[in-house]
Amino acid sequence: METGSGILFGAAIAALVLVIAVPIVAIYRENSDLTMRRGRFALWVLLYLIVAPTVANVVAEILPNIAVYVVLAVIGGIVTYLFYQRVVRRARDAGKGKRIPYIGVIPIANLIVFVILMIVRSASSAAAAPTADS
C-alpha cells in the first residue's frame, strides 16, 4: 500500500466516524428535555444540508490546504453534533422519542426522517386541537 493511499484510507475512516459516530453520540447525550418546533427545525435542516456544505466547498476551493480541510472537518463535526441534538429535540416535541433520530443516522433514511419531523405537528398542539367529539 502506498503512503498516499494510506492517507486516503485514513481520511475515509475519519469521515465515516464523523458521519456515523458523532450523530449517535449527540443523540445519546441529548437528555435536556428541551423541544423544538417545526419552523425552527426546518431552518436547522436548511443549515445542515445546504448552507454548511456550500460554505465548506467554497472555503475548500479558495484555500486548498490540508490544514483547512482538517478545520472544516472539525467544524463539520461540531455542526453535526449540534444538528442531531436538534433532531432529538424536534422528535421529542413531536412525541416520537429517541428511536426516530437513531434512524436518522442512516443515509437516505435521514432525509425521510427530517421531512417527517418537519411535517408532524407538535404533540402538545395535536393534543390541544379540537376534536369532533368536543
N, CA, C and O of each residue as an XYZ file, in Angstrom:
536
protein
N       0.851     -1.182      0.000
C       0.000      0.000      0.000
C       0.891      1.238      0.000
O       1.806      1.349      0.816
N       0.631      2.138     -0.888
C       1.406      3.369     -0.968
C       1.014      4.317      0.146
O      -0.060      4.185      0.732
N       1.887      5.281      0.441
C       1.622      6.247      1.500
C       0.401      7.096      1.180
O      -0.414      7.372      2.061
N       0.272      7.509     -0.071
C      -0.869      8.334     -0.472
C      -2.193      7.620     -0.288
O      -3.169      8.218      0.167
N      -2.231      6.337     -0.643
C      -3.480      5.589     -0.481
C      -3.755      5.321      0.994
O      -4.916      5.218      1.389
N      -2.712      5.206      1.821
C      -2.893      5.039      3.264
C      -3.515      6.276      3.887
O      -4.354      6.175      4.782
N      -3.102      7.442      3.412
C      -3.679      8.693      3.908
C      -5.138      8.798      3.486
O      -5.987      9.215      4.273
N      -5.428      8.420      2.247
C      -6.818      8.446      1.777
C      -7.685      7.459      2.551
O      -8.840      7.759      2.857
N      -7.141      6.287      2.871
C      -7.885      5.310      3.658
C      -8.164      5.863      5.058
O      -9.271      5.715      5.576
N      -7.168      6.493      5.661
C      -7.353      7.111      6.979
C      -8.384      8.221      6.939
O      -9.182      8.367      7.866
N      -8.372      9.001      5.877
C      -9.356     10.074      5.723
C     -10.754      9.499      5.546
O     -11.724     10.055      6.062
N     -10.865      8.390      4.820
C     -12.176      7.755      4.631
C     -12.705      7.215      5.959
O     -13.896      7.343      6.244
N     -11.844      6.619      6.767
C     -12.257      6.120      8.086
C     -12.677      7.282      8.979
O     -13.682      7.192      9.683
N     -11.913      8.370      8.954
C     -12.261      9.551      9.763
C     -13.605     10.126      9.321
O     -14.405     10.538     10.161
N     -13.859     10.157      8.022
C     -15.137     10.660      7.519
C     -16.279      9.760      7.959
O     -17.350     10.251      8.315
N     -16.067      8.452      7.939
C     -17.092      7.508      8.387
C     -17.412      7.712      9.864
O     -18.578      7.683     10.257
N     -16.396      7.917     10.673
C     -16.607      8.194     12.098
C     -17.386      9.484     12.268
O     -18.298      9.560     13.092
N     -17.035     10.486     11.500
C     -17.725     11.769     11.581
C     -19.196     11.621     11.207
O     -20.063     12.204     11.857
N     -19.476     10.852     10.175
C     -20.845     10.723      9.676
C     -21.703      9.826     10.569
O     -22.901     10.073     10.706
N     -21.123      8.798     11.175
C     -21.902      7.834     11.958
C     -21.780      8.071     13.465
O     -22.795      8.146     14.157
N     -20.576      8.187     13.973
C     -20.369      8.234     15.428
C     -20.826      9.543     16.051
O     -21.433      9.537     17.122
N     -20.548     10.649     15.411
C     -20.914     11.943     16.001
C     -22.425     12.063     16.193
O     -22.853     12.480     17.270
N     -23.262     11.717     15.197
C     -24.704     11.775     15.442
C     -25.171     10.831     16.550
O     -26.039     11.194     17.344
N     -24.605      9.626     16.612
C     -25.013      8.672     17.648
C     -24.685      9.214     19.029
O     -25.500      9.113     19.946
N     -23.508      9.783     19.185
C     -23.130     10.370     20.480
C     -24.036     11.546     20.810
O     -24.469     11.687     21.954
N     -24.330     12.388     19.832
C     -25.200     13.548     20.074
C     -26.600     13.105     20.492
O     -27.188     13.693     21.400
N     -27.135     12.083     19.845
C     -28.468     11.586     20.181
C     -28.460     10.983     21.583
O     -29.359     11.242     22.383
N     -27.453     10.187     21.871
C     -27.357      9.524     23.169
C     -27.247     10.536     24.318
O     -27.855     10.358     25.373
N     -26.472     11.590     24.099
C     -26.213     12.554     25.178
C     -27.287     13.628     25.322
O     -27.276     14.360     26.312
N     -28.201     13.748     24.384
C     -29.246     14.780     24.461
C     -30.335     14.322     25.429
O     -31.223     13.551     25.063
N     -30.255     14.803     26.654
C     -31.220     14.457     27.696
C     -31.738     15.711     28.385
O     -32.048     15.674     29.575
N     -31.836     16.804     27.667
C     -32.152     18.092     28.281
C     -33.642     18.344     28.469
O     -34.007     19.300     29.154
N     -34.514     17.526     27.889
C     -35.960     17.737     27.906
C     -36.389     18.990     27.146
O     -37.535     19.422     27.273
N     -35.497     19.575     26.366
C     -35.858     20.712     25.527
C     -36.579     20.207     24.279
O     -36.376     19.071     23.851
N     -37.410     21.050     23.710
C     -38.117     20.695     22.483
C     -37.859     21.758     21.422
O     -37.323     22.828     21.712
N     -38.250     21.445     20.188
C     -38.065     22.379     19.084
C     -39.269     22.291     18.153
O     -39.712     21.199     17.801
N     -39.785     23.428     17.766
C     -40.944     23.478     16.851
C     -40.517     23.240     15.419
O     -39.330     23.267     15.095
N     -41.508     23.005     14.560
C     -41.245     22.654     13.162
C     -40.483     23.725     12.396
O     -39.544     23.406     11.667
N     -40.862     24.974     12.545
C     -40.227     26.049     11.780
C     -38.755     26.201     12.087
O     -37.934     26.322     11.178
N     -38.422     26.195     13.353
C     -37.020     26.325     13.740
C     -36.229     25.094     13.294
O     -35.076     25.208     12.879
N     -36.857     23.914     13.383
C     -36.189     22.692     12.919
C     -35.929     22.765     11.414
O     -34.866     22.349     10.954
N     -36.876     23.283     10.651
C     -36.692     23.424      9.206
C     -35.490     24.316      8.897
O     -34.758     24.055      7.942
N     -35.281     25.358      9.688
C     -34.105     26.213      9.496
C     -32.813     25.446      9.775
O     -31.825     25.619      9.061
N     -32.815     24.613     10.792
C     -31.640     23.791     11.086
C     -31.370     22.793      9.963
O     -30.214     22.558      9.610
N     -32.420     22.207      9.400
C     -32.242     21.278      8.282
C     -31.626     22.014      7.097
O     -30.710     21.503      6.452
N     -32.123     23.198      6.814
C     -31.571     24.021      5.739
C     -30.098     24.316      5.991
O     -29.274     24.193      5.085
N     -29.768     24.701      7.210
C     -28.373     24.985      7.569
C     -27.508     23.750      7.390
O     -26.428     23.823      6.805
N     -27.980     22.612      7.892
C     -27.171     21.396      7.892
C     -27.000     20.786      6.501
O     -25.913     20.321      6.158
N     -28.050     20.785      5.714
C     -27.993     20.101      4.421
C     -27.566     20.969      3.253
O     -27.091     20.452      2.241
N     -27.729     22.299      3.376
C     -27.422     23.158      2.234
C     -26.354     24.205      2.553
O     -25.335     24.273      1.865
N     -26.572     25.006      3.570
C     -25.669     26.133      3.833
C     -24.279     25.665      4.253
O     -23.282     26.099      3.675
N     -24.199     24.786      5.250
C     -22.889     24.357      5.757
C     -22.039     23.671      4.678
O     -20.865     24.015      4.537
N     -22.584     22.712      3.908
C     -21.757     22.106      2.863
C     -21.336     23.093      1.770
O     -20.227     23.004      1.243
N     -22.222     24.031      1.433
C     -21.889     25.021      0.406
C     -20.741     25.910      0.869
O     -19.792     26.146      0.121
N     -20.827     26.398      2.092
C     -19.752     27.241      2.639
C     -18.453     26.447      2.707
O     -17.392     26.968      2.361
N     -18.522     25.192      3.150
C     -17.317     24.366      3.244
C     -16.682     24.165      1.865
O     -15.459     24.221      1.738
N     -17.496     23.933      0.838
C     -16.955     23.756     -0.510
C     -16.307     25.026     -1.027
O     -15.246     24.967     -1.649
N     -16.919     26.167     -0.783
C     -16.347     27.439     -1.232
C     -15.015     27.699     -0.542
O     -14.040     28.079     -1.189
N     -14.974     27.494      0.774
C     -13.723     27.715      1.518
C     -12.647     26.745      1.051
O     -11.492     27.139      0.886
N     -13.007     25.480      0.836
C     -12.033     24.483      0.387
C     -11.490     24.806     -1.003
O     -10.334     24.502     -1.295
N     -12.296     25.412     -1.855
C     -11.812     25.777     -3.188
C     -10.921     27.009     -3.142
O      -9.959     27.115     -3.902
N     -11.244     27.939     -2.250
C     -10.433     29.157     -2.143
C      -9.096     28.857     -1.483
O      -8.060     29.379     -1.896
N      -9.123     28.008     -0.449
C      -7.912     27.687      0.307
C      -7.649     26.179      0.277
O      -7.898     25.497      1.271
N      -7.153     25.649     -0.843
C      -6.927     24.201     -0.914
C      -5.675     23.796     -0.133
O      -4.577     23.743     -0.687
N      -5.852     23.513      1.146
C      -4.748     23.211      2.046
C      -5.229     22.144      3.017
O      -6.389     22.166      3.429
N      -4.362     21.213      3.390
C      -4.767     20.131      4.299
C      -5.214     20.671      5.653
O      -6.128     20.116      6.264
N      -4.588     21.738      6.128
C      -4.981     22.328      7.419
C      -6.409     22.875      7.341
O      -7.172     22.761      8.300
N      -6.762     23.457      6.217
C      -8.125     23.976      6.034
C      -9.112     22.822      6.026
O     -10.198     22.936      6.595
N      -8.754     21.714      5.392
C      -9.638     20.549      5.365
C      -9.864     19.990      6.770
O     -10.974     19.582      7.114
N      -8.811     19.976      7.567
C      -8.936     19.481      8.947
C      -9.846     20.404      9.750
O     -10.712     19.936     10.489
N      -9.651     21.713      9.606
C     -10.504     22.670     10.322
C     -11.959     22.528      9.878
O     -12.869     22.558     10.706
N     -12.174     22.375      8.581
C     -13.542     22.186      8.074
C     -14.158     20.892      8.608
O     -15.354     20.853      8.898
N     -13.361     19.845      8.739
C     -13.870     18.582      9.288
C     -14.265     18.748     10.750
O     -15.293     18.220     11.175
N     -13.463     19.475     11.524
C     -13.788     19.719     12.938
C     -15.063     20.548     13.043
O     -15.946     20.233     13.840
N     -15.160     21.593     12.250
C     -16.372     22.425     12.258
C     -17.578     21.592     11.807
O     -18.666     21.722     12.368
N     -17.389     20.746     10.804
C     -18.461     19.862     10.356
C     -18.923     18.915     11.457
O     -20.116     18.641     11.590
N     -17.979     18.419     12.241
C     -18.330     17.561     13.365
C     -19.136     18.295     14.420
O     -20.091     17.751     14.974
N     -18.750     19.524     14.694
C     -19.472     20.334     15.683
C     -20.886     20.635     15.183
O     -21.852     20.510     15.937
N     -21.007     21.028     13.921
C     -22.325     21.327     13.353
C     -23.196     20.065     13.339
O     -24.392     20.136     13.623
N     -22.609     18.924     13.014
C     -23.347     17.658     13.021
C     -23.848     17.332     14.421
O     -24.999     16.930     14.588
N     -22.999     17.501     15.422
C     -23.387     17.240     16.814
C     -24.559     18.137     17.213
O     -25.556     17.662     17.756
N     -24.429     19.429     16.942
C     -25.496     20.369     17.292
C     -26.786     20.050     16.534
O     -27.877     20.136     17.096
N     -26.660     19.683     15.262
C     -27.849     19.380     14.465
C     -28.593     18.171     15.015
O     -29.814     18.212     15.161
N     -27.877     17.103     15.320
C     -28.559     15.907     15.812
C     -29.141     16.102     17.210
O     -30.090     15.411     17.579
N     -28.593     17.023     17.989
C     -29.270     17.394     19.233
C     -30.629     17.999     18.899
O     -31.618     17.717     19.575
N     -30.681     18.821     17.868
C     -31.946     19.444     17.451
C     -32.917     18.417     16.889
O     -34.130     18.563     17.044
N     -32.400     17.378     16.239
C     -33.267     16.311     15.736
C     -33.967     15.622     16.913
O     -35.164     15.341     16.851
N     -33.214     15.354     17.984
C     -33.810     14.735     19.170
C     -34.858     15.660     19.783
O     -35.936     15.211     20.174
N     -34.543     16.933     19.865
C     -35.491     17.890     20.454
C     -36.769     17.971     19.629
O     -37.864     18.049     20.187
N     -36.638     17.953     18.313
C     -37.827     18.009     17.457
C     -38.633     16.710     17.573
O     -39.862     16.743     17.621
N     -37.944     15.578     17.617
C     -38.651     14.304     17.777
C     -39.375     14.270     19.123
O     -40.494     13.765     19.212
N     -38.753     14.796     20.149
C     -39.390     14.860     21.468
C     -40.628     15.742     21.409
O     -41.661     15.401     21.984
N     -40.532     16.878     20.714
C     -41.663     17.796     20.583
C     -42.810     17.135     19.813
O     -43.982     17.384     20.098
N     -42.464     16.297     18.844
C     -43.482     15.608     18.047
C     -44.002     14.349     18.736
O     -44.870     13.655     18.206
N     -43.464     14.061     19.916
C     -43.912     12.891     20.663
C     -43.350     11.583     20.145
O     -43.966     10.535     20.339
N     -42.195     11.615     19.489
C     -41.632     10.417     18.859
C     -40.520      9.752     19.656
O     -40.193      8.600     19.369
N     -39.927     10.407     20.631
C     -38.850      9.805     21.398
C     -37.536      9.770     20.636
O     -37.377     10.434     19.612
N     -36.580      8.970     21.159
C     -35.236      8.941     20.580
C     -35.047      7.889     19.489
O     -34.003      7.881     18.837
N     -36.003      7.018     19.271
C     -35.817      5.987     18.241
C     -35.747      6.593     16.848
O     -34.939      6.163     16.025
N     -36.569      7.569     16.582
C     -36.595      8.199     15.254
C     -35.252      8.866     14.926
O     -34.750      8.673     13.819
N     -34.650      9.641     15.835
C     -33.345     10.228     15.499
C     -32.267      9.186     15.201
O     -31.401      9.429     14.360
N     -32.299      8.028     15.872
C     -31.312      6.989     15.561
C     -31.493      6.484     14.129
O     -30.507      6.177     13.458
N     -32.715      6.394     13.659
C     -32.952      6.014     12.257
C     -32.395      7.097     11.337
O     -31.948      6.806     10.227
N     -32.423      8.347     11.801
C     -31.912      9.466     11.020
C     -30.417      9.450     10.784
O     -29.912     10.260     10.008
N     -29.699      8.553     11.431
C     -28.252      8.429     11.203
C     -27.980      7.680      9.898
O     -26.927      7.860      9.285
N     -28.914      6.851      9.481
C     -28.739      6.037      8.271
C     -28.895      6.935      7.038
O     -29.910      7.616      6.893
N     -27.890      6.938      6.149
C     -28.006      7.751      4.936
C     -29.259      7.388      4.140
O     -29.676      6.230      4.122
N     -29.842      8.357      3.501
C     -31.088      8.319      2.750
C     -32.287      8.270      3.703
O     -33.229      9.046      3.547
N     -32.260      7.372      4.683
C     -33.344      7.331      5.672
C     -33.378      8.642      6.455
O     -34.435      9.072      6.918
N     -32.215      9.270      6.597
C     -32.190     10.539      7.348
C     -33.033     11.608      6.668
O     -33.687     12.399      7.347
N     -33.029     11.644      5.358
C     -33.840     12.643      4.662
C     -35.330     12.419      4.920
O     -36.092     13.370      5.096
N     -35.725     11.161      4.938
C     -37.123     10.832      5.223
C     -37.476     11.236      6.647
O     -38.543     11.801      6.888
N     -36.587     10.950      7.589
C     -36.814     11.330      8.993
C     -36.933     12.841      9.120
O     -37.823     13.334      9.813
N     -36.049     13.583      8.459
C     -36.085     15.046      8.561
C     -37.399     15.594      8.005
O     -38.000     16.491      8.596
N     -37.841     15.056      6.876
C     -39.107     15.512      6.287
C     -40.271     15.184      7.211
O     -41.148     16.020      7.426
N     -40.285     13.983      7.753
C     -41.359     13.604      8.679
C     -41.383     14.539      9.874
O     -42.449     14.991     10.291
N     -40.214     14.831     10.426
C     -40.167     15.709     11.603
C     -40.558     17.148     11.259
O     -41.025     17.883     12.129
N     -40.373     17.553     10.016
C     -40.810     18.898      9.626
C     -42.317     18.950      9.397
O     -42.926     20.012      9.524
N     -42.922     17.817      9.062
C     -44.354     17.785      8.762
C     -45.207     17.532     10.008
O     -46.251     18.159     10.184
N     -44.763     16.618     10.865
C     -45.556     16.213     12.031
C     -45.739     17.383     12.997
O     -44.800     18.114     13.314
N     -46.979     17.532     13.449
C     -47.280     18.599     14.407
C     -46.709     18.264     15.774
O     -46.427     17.105     16.079
N     -46.546     19.288     16.586
C     -46.094     19.091     17.961
C     -47.126     18.272     18.718
O     -48.328     18.418     18.495
N     -46.663     17.422     19.602
C     -47.575     16.576     20.376
C     -48.489     17.429     21.245
O     -49.656     17.085     21.436
N     -47.975     18.536     21.773
C     -48.797     19.396     22.624
C     -49.881     20.105     21.823
O     -50.999     20.261     22.313
N     -49.576     20.539     20.603
C     -50.596     21.213     19.796
C     -51.592     20.212     19.217
O     -52.764     20.540     19.035
N     -51.133     18.989     18.926
C     -52.049     17.969     18.427
C     -53.023     17.547     19.523
O     -54.187     17.256     19.245
N     -52.548     17.513     20.767
C     -53.421     17.151     21.888
C     -54.408     18.252     22.183
O     -55.520     17.978     22.635
N     -54.027     19.502     21.935
C     -54.896     20.629     22.231
C     -55.871     20.912     21.090
O     -56.815     21.682     21.266
N     -55.658     20.306     19.932
C     -56.543     20.554     18.789
C     -57.953     20.046     19.091
O     -58.112     18.984     19.693
N     -58.965     20.789     18.680
C     -60.338     20.356     18.936
C     -60.680     19.098     18.140
O     -60.251     18.929     16.999
N     -61.444     18.242     18.753
C     -61.842     17.012     18.075
C     -63.311     17.100     17.712
O     -63.998     18.037     18.120
N     -63.796     16.138     16.953
C     -65.193     16.121     16.540
C     -66.103     15.843     17.739
O     -67.281     16.201     17.710
N     -65.574     15.209     18.792
C     -66.354     14.891     19.969
C     -66.614     16.115     20.846
O     -67.575     16.128     21.615
N     -65.753     17.163     20.737
C     -65.925     18.301     21.650
C     -66.872     19.341     21.138
O     -67.105     20.347     21.808
